[in-house]
Structures are given as structure tokens and as C-alpha cells.
Amino acid sequence: MTEQVQKLSTKHLLGIKDLNRNDIELIFETADNFKNVLNRPIKKVPSLRDITIANIFFENSTRTKLSFELAEKRLSADIINFAASSSSVSKGETLIDTVNNILAMKVDMVVMRHPYAGAGVFLSKHINAQIVNAGDGAHEHPTQALLDAFSIRERFGDVAGKKVVIVGDVLHSRVALSNILCLQKLGAEVMVCGPTTLIPKYIFTLGVKVEHNLIKALNWCDVANMLRIQLERQDIKFFPSLREYSLMYGLNKKILDSLDKEIIIMHPGPINRGVEITSDVADSKQSIILDQVENGVAIRMAVLYLLANQRS
Ligand code: CP
């Protein structure tokens, strides 16, 4: 008898909002297996050897792009990479035309990062390939939230019941929304902390706590996820200066050591050392920032593998 492969409830990964708790747990269990593979001398499996994946990045990326590419290579997929900055997008080509040209080369999956919210949803309605959202504007970054929650599960054994504070530029962050949705689906309590101008007005509809005092927020939580100030998405000033922001919301070792309990520090990267977090915190034993990066490969392998299973 052949073993029944469990399937996700969705054809694409456009956002955490489309996943249910079973989907997330299935991704984690699959990532556990791939993490074991990644710790072997031979880190490669043939699972996606018939699949061609296009990584199309209309916005800069270090971690997500490298992590997807490595995950695809570890799964033996054929891959093509596309960066908008070195493409015919600069000559006026539209998103649909760009992607249709890539698909004409018989691509099965598209991993896309785009500066506009909803770009992945738009694409999924116009092309047959499966879409993985690698970050769409200030909307969602689902694989980041999955690897973040997976890293919390790895550290604590479970996400349920944990208290997680997301600190900083929540307004412009796709990581924040995806994290809130993912952590809540897994039974964690979520708080956001930052200046009023960087907390979106709709936040209360998401059922999270809001705290503007960093010390109170840190004393409440088990995990603090420190966000970067996204100056590239800010067309007006949301606070007087980075120095003032850092004085009010930056996490330094003195603050960390003064807390009632030992908390875990996370950051999605890229870090602006000395702004939202000092080097001695980022590099401390309480920081799991590089564990997050390591787990990103196993999580992305799991997502690609499970989406590919939808095809059979
Ligand atoms: N965390 C994250 O998305 O980093 P990159 O922008 O470098 O991909």
C-alpha cells in the first residue's frame, strides 16, 4: 500500500491568511524532516527533480532570495533567477508580460517578491503556475512568519501560550502582519510595541495587545521580534530622528539585562545595528537571529515540496 502524502489546503502560498493550523503544523513537521536532511553530509534529495522554479525579485533581498535558491537546489529543482533591476522591466515591460515570458519557458512555480501589496494574488489569477509570495509590499511575507514561528517552536517546544512582542515599524512591515496571523493560529499571544505613528489604526481588528512603552512590553513577553525601520517605504517623517527612535525603542544590553526574566530576541533582518538593536544584543546568547536564517531553508524546502505535492 502506498503511503498517503498529506496535502496543504491551498494551491499557492500567497499569505498566512490562507493557511489553517493543520497546514502550518504540516509545514513544520515536513521542515523537521528537511532539517535532518540538511544536517547530513549529503544535503540533497531528489524530491523536485521534475519541477522548474523561477525566482523573480522586483525588490532587493539577501536572506529570502538565497534561502529559496538553496532550498530549491537541495530539492534538486531546476531554477531560473530573475532580478528586475537587470531585466527588461526597466524598458516598460509589465508584470504579466514578464511572467508570461518566463512561463513560456515551461516553469511550474514562481517565487516572487514585489514592492506592491497583492502582486502575488494578481499573478495567481492570471497564470497557471503555483505562486509563492516572497514578500509583497507592506502586506505579507509568509515564509518569514513560518520560519519565525518554527524557530520559537524549536526553542520552547511549542508556540501555543507563548507571549511574543513585535517591536518597531509595524505600519510598513509585511513581517508583522504575517507573524501576527501565524502566531495567533498557533495559539500564541501577540503584542505590538512602537510609537503611535508606526502602529496601524486597524491593529485592534487583529486582536493583538498594543503597548507604547518598550520596557513594559519586554517585561510582558517571552520573545521580542525587533523590526527594522523601513525608511524606503516612508514618504513622510513618522518620528523626529533615528537617534530619538533608538533612544525610545532601541534594544540594548543594559535594558535586556534589567528585565525580570531571560527573553529570546529575534529579528527578520536586515539589521540596522545601533538603531532598533545594538550589536551586543544581536550577537548575545539570547539572540536566535541566525537560527531563524538557518531554519528558513528547511521551511522553504517544506513549502515548495508540499506545494509540488498539490500537483499530483
Ligand atoms: N527577512 C528578509 O526578508 O530579508 P531580505 O529582505 O534580505 O530577503
Residues whose N, C-alpha, C, O or C-beta is under 5 A from the ligand:
A	BS01	CP	N60 S61 T62 R63 T64 K65 P268 G269 P270
